[in-house]
Amino acid sequence: MTTRALIFDCDGVLADTEQYGHLPAFNETFTVFDVPVQWTVAEYAEKVKIGGGKERMRSIVTPELAARLGLNDDAAIDEAVLLWHKHKTALYTDLVERGVMPPRPGIARIVRDAFEAGWMLAVASTSAEPAVRAVLTHAVGDELAEHFAVFAGDIVPKKKPAPDIYLLAVRELGLDPTETIVVEDSANGMRAALAAGLRTVVTVSGFTREEDFAGASLVVTSLGDPPDGEPAETLSNPLGVSVPGLVSLATLEQVLLAPTSVASPTTTTETS
């Protein structure tokens, strides 16, 4: 019997990390390195559409800013961005370890259920691996985190919405794409998963709720944690699967068993 698999994105899926983790870490890093940039929430909502933290940082380096900072060529810019990003990752990891960003509803529940049912577990993220592992451990605990394969950072040549990181996960873990589900929160992440031939459940975040999720098997506000926690609100359910206030393992099984009638959107790739 083929092993089923559940692959999570990290930021916005395992925890609400963007506004309360990445954004303040970026801005503090810019201050430390005398970079005259401070992103507002609205500005950062646009930056999250760029896959990868280093790529977001590099997007601010105009010729004028490079001259002001004494970055005379592409090599100098690349070196500076790497230094900024290393500092930002350390700040962000500290925020995670201090519990500033709680896990999103239903994450620990669905991970426990999938593990006990024998599903393979993985995270596929464009974020730096130390940050991803810190969020994962905080979200599901040390014991369950040990059972995850982690694919993160610059391990593929192209980042989301390119499918590279999901194709790598499928290949490295020997997965059957027809028995694999991805949980994403952004249109870029969804497109990456669909382009890899993987069914995708979207749990929207504050930065992504208005994005176009055509092609997803299910779109919800979260995985849900009733009766005491936040229930899942269904935003799109083209397969007609059961979502009784939460996305359960039974819901995911219905997604896998449903006919593959949802078409994947055209993907425009970005190089890392």
NULOLUM-319785 format. One record per residue (C-alpha): residue number from 1; residue in one letter; x, y, z. Coordinates in nm, 2 decimals, decimal comma. Example, Ala and Ser with C-alpha at 12.3 -4.5 7.8 and 13.67 -1.06 7.14 Angstrom:
! NULOLUM-319785
<pt zamar="1" kolmar="a" xx="1,23" yy="-0,45" zz="0,78"/>
<pt zamar="2" kolmar="s" xx="1,37" yy="-0,11" zz="0,71"/>
! end
This chain:
! NULOLUM-319785
<pt zamar="1" kolmar="m" xx="0,00" yy="0,00" zz="0,00"/>
<pt zamar="2" kolmar="t" xx="0,13" yy="0,35" zz="-0,10"/>
<pt zamar="3" kolmar="t" xx="0,22" yy="0,57" zz="0,19"/>
<pt zamar="4" kolmar="r" xx="0,02" yy="0,89" zz="0,21"/>
<pt zamar="5" kolmar="a" xx="0,20" yy="1,22" zz="0,28"/>
<pt zamar="6" kolmar="l" xx="0,12" yy="1,56" zz="0,41"/>
<pt zamar="7" kolmar="i" xx="0,35" yy="1,85" zz="0,33"/>
<pt zamar="8" kolmar="f" xx="0,32" yy="2,19" zz="0,50"/>
<pt zamar="9" kolmar="d" xx="0,45" yy="2,53" zz="0,40"/>
<pt zamar="10" kolmar="c" xx="0,59" yy="2,71" zz="0,70"/>
<pt zamar="11" kolmar="d" xx="0,51" yy="3,08" zz="0,71"/>
<pt zamar="12" kolmar="g" xx="0,14" yy="3,15" zz="0,75"/>
<pt zamar="13" kolmar="v" xx="0,06" yy="2,78" zz="0,77"/>
<pt zamar="14" kolmar="l" xx="0,23" yy="2,64" zz="1,08"/>
<pt zamar="15" kolmar="a" xx="0,21" yy="2,98" zz="1,25"/>
<pt zamar="16" kolmar="d" xx="0,12" yy="3,34" zz="1,18"/>
<pt zamar="17" kolmar="t" xx="0,48" yy="3,44" zz="1,13"/>
<pt zamar="18" kolmar="e" xx="0,48" yy="3,71" zz="0,87"/>
<pt zamar="19" kolmar="q" xx="0,34" yy="4,02" zz="1,04"/>
<pt zamar="20" kolmar="y" xx="0,46" yy="3,93" zz="1,40"/>
<pt zamar="21" kolmar="g" xx="0,79" yy="3,76" zz="1,32"/>
<pt zamar="22" kolmar="h" xx="0,94" yy="3,82" zz="0,98"/>
<pt zamar="23" kolmar="l" xx="0,83" yy="4,19" zz="0,94"/>
<pt zamar="24" kolmar="p" xx="0,98" yy="4,31" zz="1,27"/>
<pt zamar="25" kolmar="a" xx="1,29" yy="4,10" zz="1,22"/>
<pt zamar="26" kolmar="f" xx="1,34" yy="4,26" zz="0,87"/>
<pt zamar="27" kolmar="n" xx="1,29" yy="4,61" zz="1,00"/>
<pt zamar="28" kolmar="e" xx="1,52" yy="4,56" zz="1,30"/>
<pt zamar="29" kolmar="t" xx="1,79" yy="4,43" zz="1,07"/>
<pt zamar="30" kolmar="f" xx="1,76" yy="4,73" zz="0,84"/>
<pt zamar="31" kolmar="t" xx="1,81" yy="4,95" zz="1,15"/>
<pt zamar="32" kolmar="v" xx="2,11" yy="4,76" zz="1,27"/>
<pt zamar="33" kolmar="f" xx="2,28" yy="4,78" zz="0,93"/>
<pt zamar="34" kolmar="d" xx="2,18" yy="5,15" zz="0,87"/>
<pt zamar="35" kolmar="v" xx="1,96" yy="5,06" zz="0,58"/>
<pt zamar="36" kolmar="p" xx="1,71" yy="5,35" zz="0,55"/>
<pt zamar="37" kolmar="v" xx="1,41" yy="5,12" zz="0,50"/>
<pt zamar="38" kolmar="q" xx="1,12" yy="5,04" zz="0,73"/>
<pt zamar="39" kolmar="w" xx="0,84" yy="4,84" zz="0,58"/>
<pt zamar="40" kolmar="t" xx="0,49" yy="4,91" zz="0,68"/>
<pt zamar="41" kolmar="v" xx="0,23" yy="4,63" zz="0,71"/>
<pt zamar="42" kolmar="a" xx="0,09" yy="4,74" zz="0,37"/>
<pt zamar="43" kolmar="e" xx="0,43" yy="4,75" zz="0,21"/>
<pt zamar="44" kolmar="y" xx="0,52" yy="4,41" zz="0,35"/>
<pt zamar="45" kolmar="a" xx="0,19" yy="4,27" zz="0,21"/>
<pt zamar="46" kolmar="e" xx="0,34" yy="4,33" zz="-0,13"/>
<pt zamar="47" kolmar="k" xx="0,69" yy="4,20" zz="-0,03"/>
<pt zamar="48" kolmar="v" xx="0,55" yy="3,86" zz="0,08"/>
<pt zamar="49" kolmar="k" xx="0,46" yy="3,80" zz="-0,29"/>
<pt zamar="50" kolmar="i" xx="0,84" yy="3,76" zz="-0,35"/>
<pt zamar="51" kolmar="g" xx="0,95" yy="3,41" zz="-0,26"/>
<pt zamar="52" kolmar="g" xx="1,25" yy="3,41" zz="-0,02"/>
<pt zamar="53" kolmar="g" xx="1,38" yy="3,64" zz="0,25"/>
<pt zamar="54" kolmar="k" xx="1,70" yy="3,73" zz="0,07"/>
<pt zamar="55" kolmar="e" xx="1,51" yy="3,80" zz="-0,24"/>
<pt zamar="56" kolmar="r" xx="1,28" yy="4,04" zz="-0,05"/>
<pt zamar="57" kolmar="m" xx="1,58" yy="4,22" zz="0,09"/>
<pt zamar="58" kolmar="r" xx="1,75" yy="4,24" zz="-0,25"/>
<pt zamar="59" kolmar="s" xx="1,44" yy="4,40" zz="-0,39"/>
<pt zamar="60" kolmar="i" xx="1,50" yy="4,72" zz="-0,19"/>
<pt zamar="61" kolmar="v" xx="1,86" yy="4,77" zz="-0,33"/>
<pt zamar="62" kolmar="t" xx="1,81" yy="5,03" zz="-0,60"/>
<pt zamar="63" kolmar="p" xx="2,11" yy="5,19" zz="-0,77"/>
<pt zamar="64" kolmar="e" xx="2,07" yy="5,49" zz="-0,54"/>
<pt zamar="65" kolmar="l" xx="2,06" yy="5,28" zz="-0,22"/>
<pt zamar="66" kolmar="a" xx="2,35" yy="5,07" zz="-0,34"/>
<pt zamar="67" kolmar="a" xx="2,56" yy="5,39" zz="-0,39"/>
<pt zamar="68" kolmar="r" xx="2,45" yy="5,53" zz="-0,05"/>
<pt zamar="69" kolmar="l" xx="2,56" yy="5,20" zz="0,12"/>
<pt zamar="70" kolmar="g" xx="2,89" yy="5,18" zz="-0,07"/>
<pt zamar="71" kolmar="l" xx="2,78" yy="4,86" zz="-0,25"/>
<pt zamar="72" kolmar="n" xx="2,97" yy="4,90" zz="-0,58"/>
<pt zamar="73" kolmar="d" xx="2,88" yy="4,59" zz="-0,77"/>
<pt zamar="74" kolmar="d" xx="2,65" yy="4,28" zz="-0,77"/>
<pt zamar="75" kolmar="a" xx="2,90" yy="4,08" zz="-0,56"/>
<pt zamar="76" kolmar="a" xx="2,90" yy="4,35" zz="-0,29"/>
<pt zamar="77" kolmar="i" xx="2,52" yy="4,36" zz="-0,29"/>
<pt zamar="78" kolmar="d" xx="2,50" yy="3,98" zz="-0,27"/>
<pt zamar="79" kolmar="e" xx="2,75" yy="3,97" zz="0,02"/>
<pt zamar="80" kolmar="a" xx="2,56" yy="4,25" zz="0,21"/>
<pt zamar="81" kolmar="v" xx="2,22" yy="4,07" zz="0,16"/>
<pt zamar="82" kolmar="l" xx="2,36" yy="3,75" zz="0,29"/>
<pt zamar="83" kolmar="l" xx="2,49" yy="3,93" zz="0,60"/>
<pt zamar="84" kolmar="w" xx="2,16" yy="4,11" zz="0,65"/>
<pt zamar="85" kolmar="h" xx="1,96" yy="3,79" zz="0,61"/>
<pt zamar="86" kolmar="k" xx="2,18" yy="3,59" zz="0,85"/>
<pt zamar="87" kolmar="h" xx="2,12" yy="3,86" zz="1,12"/>
<pt zamar="88" kolmar="k" xx="1,75" yy="3,87" zz="1,04"/>
<pt zamar="89" kolmar="t" xx="1,72" yy="3,49" zz="1,07"/>
<pt zamar="90" kolmar="a" xx="1,87" yy="3,50" zz="1,41"/>
<pt zamar="91" kolmar="l" xx="1,63" yy="3,77" zz="1,53"/>
<pt zamar="92" kolmar="y" xx="1,34" yy="3,58" zz="1,38"/>
<pt zamar="93" kolmar="t" xx="1,44" yy="3,25" zz="1,54"/>
<pt zamar="94" kolmar="d" xx="1,46" yy="3,42" zz="1,88"/>
<pt zamar="95" kolmar="l" xx="1,10" yy="3,55" zz="1,83"/>
<pt zamar="96" kolmar="v" xx="0,99" yy="3,20" zz="1,75"/>
<pt zamar="97" kolmar="e" xx="1,16" yy="3,05" zz="2,05"/>
<pt zamar="98" kolmar="r" xx="1,01" yy="3,31" zz="2,28"/>
<pt zamar="99" kolmar="g" xx="0,66" yy="3,20" zz="2,17"/>
<pt zamar="100" kolmar="v" xx="0,56" yy="3,53" zz="2,01"/>
<pt zamar="101" kolmar="m" xx="0,38" yy="3,35" zz="1,73"/>
<pt zamar="102" kolmar="p" xx="0,14" yy="3,08" zz="1,84"/>
<pt zamar="103" kolmar="p" xx="0,07" yy="2,78" zz="1,61"/>
<pt zamar="104" kolmar="r" xx="-0,22" yy="2,82" zz="1,37"/>
<pt zamar="105" kolmar="p" xx="-0,55" yy="2,64" zz="1,47"/>
<pt zamar="106" kolmar="g" xx="-0,55" yy="2,27" zz="1,40"/>
<pt zamar="107" kolmar="i" xx="-0,19" yy="2,22" zz="1,31"/>
<pt zamar="108" kolmar="a" xx="-0,09" yy="2,01" zz="1,61"/>
<pt zamar="109" kolmar="r" xx="-0,41" yy="1,81" zz="1,59"/>
<pt zamar="110" kolmar="i" xx="-0,38" yy="1,72" zz="1,22"/>
<pt zamar="111" kolmar="v" xx="-0,01" yy="1,64" zz="1,25"/>
<pt zamar="112" kolmar="r" xx="-0,08" yy="1,41" zz="1,54"/>
<pt zamar="113" kolmar="d" xx="-0,36" yy="1,24" zz="1,36"/>
<pt zamar="114" kolmar="a" xx="-0,16" yy="1,20" zz="1,04"/>
<pt zamar="115" kolmar="f" xx="0,14" yy="1,06" zz="1,22"/>
<pt zamar="116" kolmar="e" xx="-0,07" yy="0,81" zz="1,41"/>
<pt zamar="117" kolmar="a" xx="-0,23" yy="0,70" zz="1,08"/>
<pt zamar="118" kolmar="g" xx="0,11" yy="0,64" zz="0,93"/>
<pt zamar="119" kolmar="w" xx="0,13" yy="0,93" zz="0,69"/>
<pt zamar="120" kolmar="m" xx="0,47" yy="1,08" zz="0,60"/>
<pt zamar="121" kolmar="l" xx="0,52" yy="1,44" zz="0,72"/>
<pt zamar="122" kolmar="a" xx="0,73" yy="1,71" zz="0,56"/>
<pt zamar="123" kolmar="v" xx="0,77" yy="2,09" zz="0,54"/>
<pt zamar="124" kolmar="a" xx="0,86" yy="2,27" zz="0,22"/>
<pt zamar="125" kolmar="s" xx="0,95" yy="2,63" zz="0,26"/>
<pt zamar="126" kolmar="t" xx="1,16" yy="2,91" zz="0,10"/>
<pt zamar="127" kolmar="s" xx="1,25" yy="3,03" zz="0,45"/>
<pt zamar="128" kolmar="a" xx="1,59" yy="2,96" zz="0,60"/>
<pt zamar="129" kolmar="e" xx="1,61" yy="2,61" zz="0,75"/>
<pt zamar="130" kolmar="p" xx="1,70" yy="2,71" zz="1,11"/>
<pt zamar="131" kolmar="a" xx="1,39" yy="2,94" zz="1,11"/>
<pt zamar="132" kolmar="v" xx="1,17" yy="2,67" zz="0,97"/>
<pt zamar="133" kolmar="r" xx="1,28" yy="2,41" zz="1,22"/>
<pt zamar="134" kolmar="a" xx="1,22" yy="2,66" zz="1,50"/>
<pt zamar="135" kolmar="v" xx="0,86" yy="2,73" zz="1,39"/>
<pt zamar="136" kolmar="l" xx="0,79" yy="2,36" zz="1,33"/>
<pt zamar="137" kolmar="t" xx="0,92" yy="2,26" zz="1,68"/>
<pt zamar="138" kolmar="h" xx="0,72" yy="2,53" zz="1,84"/>
<pt zamar="139" kolmar="a" xx="0,40" yy="2,44" zz="1,65"/>
<pt zamar="140" kolmar="v" xx="0,40" yy="2,06" zz="1,69"/>
<pt zamar="141" kolmar="g" xx="0,64" yy="1,99" zz="1,98"/>
<pt zamar="142" kolmar="d" xx="0,98" yy="1,82" zz="1,98"/>
<pt zamar="143" kolmar="e" xx="0,85" yy="1,46" zz="1,95"/>
<pt zamar="144" kolmar="l" xx="0,64" yy="1,51" zz="1,64"/>
<pt zamar="145" kolmar="a" xx="0,90" yy="1,75" zz="1,48"/>
<pt zamar="146" kolmar="e" xx="1,15" yy="1,47" zz="1,48"/>
<pt zamar="147" kolmar="h" xx="0,93" yy="1,28" zz="1,23"/>
<pt zamar="148" kolmar="f" xx="0,93" yy="1,56" zz="0,97"/>
<pt zamar="149" kolmar="a" xx="1,15" yy="1,59" zz="0,66"/>
<pt zamar="150" kolmar="v" xx="1,24" yy="1,95" zz="0,61"/>
<pt zamar="151" kolmar="f" xx="1,31" yy="2,11" zz="0,27"/>
<pt zamar="152" kolmar="a" xx="1,40" yy="2,47" zz="0,32"/>
<pt zamar="153" kolmar="g" xx="1,60" yy="2,77" zz="0,20"/>
<pt zamar="154" kolmar="d" xx="1,82" yy="2,77" zz="-0,11"/>
<pt zamar="155" kolmar="i" xx="1,82" yy="2,39" zz="-0,18"/>
<pt zamar="156" kolmar="v" xx="1,65" yy="2,44" zz="-0,52"/>
<pt zamar="157" kolmar="p" xx="1,74" yy="2,68" zz="-0,80"/>
<pt zamar="158" kolmar="k" xx="1,40" yy="2,84" zz="-0,83"/>
<pt zamar="159" kolmar="k" xx="1,17" yy="2,93" zz="-0,54"/>
<pt zamar="160" kolmar="k" xx="0,79" yy="2,93" zz="-0,53"/>
<pt zamar="161" kolmar="p" xx="0,58" yy="2,97" zz="-0,74"/>
<pt zamar="162" kolmar="a" xx="0,82" yy="2,74" zz="-0,93"/>
<pt zamar="163" kolmar="p" xx="0,75" yy="2,38" zz="-0,83"/>
<pt zamar="164" kolmar="d" xx="1,11" yy="2,29" zz="-0,76"/>
<pt zamar="165" kolmar="i" xx="1,09" yy="2,25" zz="-0,38"/>
<pt zamar="166" kolmar="y" xx="0,79" yy="2,02" zz="-0,41"/>
<pt zamar="167" kolmar="l" xx="0,94" yy="1,82" zz="-0,68"/>
<pt zamar="168" kolmar="l" xx="1,25" yy="1,77" zz="-0,47"/>
<pt zamar="169" kolmar="a" xx="1,04" yy="1,66" zz="-0,17"/>
<pt zamar="170" kolmar="v" xx="0,84" yy="1,41" zz="-0,38"/>
<pt zamar="171" kolmar="r" xx="1,16" yy="1,27" zz="-0,53"/>
<pt zamar="172" kolmar="e" xx="1,37" yy="1,26" zz="-0,21"/>
<pt zamar="173" kolmar="l" xx="1,09" yy="1,09" zz="-0,01"/>
<pt zamar="174" kolmar="g" xx="0,98" yy="0,86" zz="-0,29"/>
<pt zamar="175" kolmar="l" xx="0,62" yy="0,99" zz="-0,27"/>
<pt zamar="176" kolmar="d" xx="0,33" yy="0,91" zz="-0,49"/>
<pt zamar="177" kolmar="p" xx="0,19" yy="1,25" zz="-0,60"/>
<pt zamar="178" kolmar="t" xx="-0,16" yy="1,11" zz="-0,61"/>
<pt zamar="179" kolmar="e" xx="-0,13" yy="1,02" zz="-0,24"/>
<pt zamar="180" kolmar="t" xx="0,02" yy="1,35" zz="-0,13"/>
<pt zamar="181" kolmar="i" xx="-0,15" yy="1,67" zz="0,00"/>
<pt zamar="182" kolmar="v" xx="0,01" yy="2,01" zz="0,04"/>
<pt zamar="183" kolmar="v" xx="-0,11" yy="2,28" zz="0,29"/>
<pt zamar="184" kolmar="e" xx="-0,03" yy="2,63" zz="0,17"/>
<pt zamar="185" kolmar="d" xx="-0,15" yy="2,98" zz="0,25"/>
<pt zamar="186" kolmar="s" xx="-0,05" yy="3,18" zz="-0,05"/>
<pt zamar="187" kolmar="a" xx="-0,13" yy="3,18" zz="-0,43"/>
<pt zamar="188" kolmar="n" xx="0,24" yy="3,14" zz="-0,50"/>
<pt zamar="189" kolmar="g" xx="0,27" yy="2,84" zz="-0,28"/>
<pt zamar="190" kolmar="m" xx="-0,04" yy="2,69" zz="-0,42"/>
<pt zamar="191" kolmar="r" xx="0,08" yy="2,73" zz="-0,77"/>
<pt zamar="192" kolmar="a" xx="0,41" yy="2,57" zz="-0,68"/>
<pt zamar="193" kolmar="a" xx="0,23" yy="2,26" zz="-0,54"/>
<pt zamar="194" kolmar="l" xx="-0,01" yy="2,23" zz="-0,83"/>
<pt zamar="195" kolmar="a" xx="0,26" yy="2,26" zz="-1,08"/>
<pt zamar="196" kolmar="a" xx="0,43" yy="1,96" zz="-0,90"/>
<pt zamar="197" kolmar="g" xx="0,11" yy="1,77" zz="-0,95"/>
<pt zamar="198" kolmar="l" xx="0,00" yy="1,78" zz="-0,58"/>
<pt zamar="199" kolmar="r" xx="-0,34" yy="1,85" zz="-0,44"/>
<pt zamar="200" kolmar="t" xx="-0,35" yy="2,15" zz="-0,23"/>
<pt zamar="201" kolmar="v" xx="-0,55" yy="2,27" zz="0,07"/>
<pt zamar="202" kolmar="v" xx="-0,52" yy="2,64" zz="0,14"/>
<pt zamar="203" kolmar="t" xx="-0,54" yy="2,79" zz="0,49"/>
<pt zamar="204" kolmar="v" xx="-0,55" yy="3,17" zz="0,41"/>
<pt zamar="205" kolmar="s" xx="-0,35" yy="3,41" zz="0,63"/>
<pt zamar="206" kolmar="g" xx="-0,41" yy="3,78" zz="0,69"/>
<pt zamar="207" kolmar="f" xx="-0,18" yy="3,87" zz="0,40"/>
<pt zamar="208" kolmar="t" xx="-0,33" yy="3,62" zz="0,15"/>
<pt zamar="209" kolmar="r" xx="-0,71" yy="3,60" zz="0,19"/>
<pt zamar="210" kolmar="e" xx="-0,78" yy="3,81" zz="-0,12"/>
<pt zamar="211" kolmar="e" xx="-0,55" yy="3,62" zz="-0,35"/>
<pt zamar="212" kolmar="d" xx="-0,67" yy="3,39" zz="-0,63"/>
<pt zamar="213" kolmar="f" xx="-0,69" yy="3,03" zz="-0,52"/>
<pt zamar="214" kolmar="a" xx="-0,84" yy="2,88" zz="-0,84"/>
<pt zamar="215" kolmar="g" xx="-0,70" yy="2,52" zz="-0,86"/>
<pt zamar="216" kolmar="a" xx="-0,70" yy="2,45" zz="-0,48"/>
<pt zamar="217" kolmar="s" xx="-0,89" yy="2,14" zz="-0,37"/>
<pt zamar="218" kolmar="l" xx="-1,02" yy="2,33" zz="-0,06"/>
<pt zamar="219" kolmar="v" xx="-0,98" yy="2,68" zz="0,08"/>
<pt zamar="220" kolmar="v" xx="-1,05" yy="2,75" zz="0,45"/>
<pt zamar="221" kolmar="t" xx="-0,97" yy="3,02" zz="0,70"/>
<pt zamar="222" kolmar="s" xx="-0,77" yy="2,76" zz="0,91"/>
<pt zamar="223" kolmar="l" xx="-0,77" yy="2,39" zz="0,98"/>
<pt zamar="224" kolmar="g" xx="-0,99" yy="2,46" zz="1,28"/>
<pt zamar="225" kolmar="d" xx="-0,98" yy="2,36" zz="1,64"/>
<pt zamar="226" kolmar="p" xx="-1,33" yy="2,33" zz="1,77"/>
<pt zamar="227" kolmar="p" xx="-1,50" yy="2,30" zz="2,01"/>
<pt zamar="228" kolmar="d" xx="-1,29" yy="2,53" zz="2,22"/>
<pt zamar="229" kolmar="g" xx="-1,08" yy="2,69" zz="1,95"/>
<pt zamar="230" kolmar="e" xx="-1,13" yy="2,86" zz="1,62"/>
<pt zamar="231" kolmar="p" xx="-1,36" yy="2,68" zz="1,38"/>
<pt zamar="232" kolmar="a" xx="-1,27" yy="2,64" zz="1,01"/>
<pt zamar="233" kolmar="e" xx="-1,47" yy="2,86" zz="0,78"/>
<pt zamar="234" kolmar="t" xx="-1,49" yy="2,72" zz="0,43"/>
<pt zamar="235" kolmar="l" xx="-1,41" yy="2,98" zz="0,15"/>
<pt zamar="236" kolmar="s" xx="-1,40" yy="2,74" zz="-0,15"/>
<pt zamar="237" kolmar="n" xx="-1,49" yy="2,37" zz="-0,17"/>
<pt zamar="238" kolmar="p" xx="-1,49" yy="2,27" zz="-0,54"/>
<pt zamar="239" kolmar="l" xx="-1,47" yy="1,89" zz="-0,45"/>
<pt zamar="240" kolmar="g" xx="-1,76" yy="1,91" zz="-0,20"/>
<pt zamar="241" kolmar="v" xx="-1,56" yy="1,74" zz="0,09"/>
<pt zamar="242" kolmar="s" xx="-1,69" yy="1,75" zz="0,44"/>
<pt zamar="243" kolmar="v" xx="-1,56" yy="2,03" zz="0,66"/>
<pt zamar="244" kolmar="p" xx="-1,76" yy="2,01" zz="0,99"/>
<pt zamar="245" kolmar="g" xx="-1,59" yy="2,32" zz="1,15"/>
<pt zamar="246" kolmar="l" xx="-1,25" yy="2,16" zz="1,10"/>
<pt zamar="247" kolmar="v" xx="-1,03" yy="2,00" zz="0,84"/>
<pt zamar="248" kolmar="s" xx="-0,98" yy="1,65" zz="0,97"/>
<pt zamar="249" kolmar="l" xx="-0,78" yy="1,36" zz="0,84"/>
<pt zamar="250" kolmar="a" xx="-1,10" yy="1,22" zz="0,69"/>
<pt zamar="251" kolmar="t" xx="-1,14" yy="1,55" zz="0,50"/>
<pt zamar="252" kolmar="l" xx="-0,79" yy="1,51" zz="0,35"/>
<pt zamar="253" kolmar="e" xx="-0,87" yy="1,15" zz="0,26"/>
<pt zamar="254" kolmar="q" xx="-1,18" yy="1,27" zz="0,07"/>
<pt zamar="255" kolmar="v" xx="-0,96" yy="1,52" zz="-0,12"/>
<pt zamar="256" kolmar="l" xx="-0,73" yy="1,24" zz="-0,23"/>
<pt zamar="257" kolmar="l" xx="-1,02" yy="1,02" zz="-0,34"/>
<pt zamar="258" kolmar="a" xx="-1,20" yy="1,28" zz="-0,53"/>
<pt zamar="259" kolmar="p" xx="-1,17" yy="1,30" zz="-0,91"/>
<pt zamar="260" kolmar="t" xx="-0,89" yy="1,52" zz="-1,03"/>
<pt zamar="261" kolmar="s" xx="-1,12" yy="1,78" zz="-1,19"/>
<pt zamar="262" kolmar="v" xx="-0,94" yy="2,10" zz="-1,07"/>
<pt zamar="263" kolmar="a" xx="-0,70" yy="2,23" zz="-1,33"/>
<pt zamar="264" kolmar="s" xx="-0,36" yy="2,37" zz="-1,23"/>
<pt zamar="265" kolmar="p" xx="-0,31" yy="2,74" zz="-1,32"/>
<pt zamar="266" kolmar="t" xx="-0,02" yy="2,85" zz="-1,54"/>
<pt zamar="267" kolmar="t" xx="0,29" yy="2,91" zz="-1,33"/>
<pt zamar="268" kolmar="t" xx="0,54" yy="3,19" zz="-1,38"/>
<pt zamar="269" kolmar="t" xx="0,86" yy="3,10" zz="-1,21"/>
<pt zamar="270" kolmar="e" xx="1,10" yy="3,32" zz="-1,02"/>
<pt zamar="271" kolmar="t" xx="1,47" yy="3,25" zz="-0,99"/>
<pt zamar="272" kolmar="s" xx="1,63" yy="3,25" zz="-0,65"/>
! end
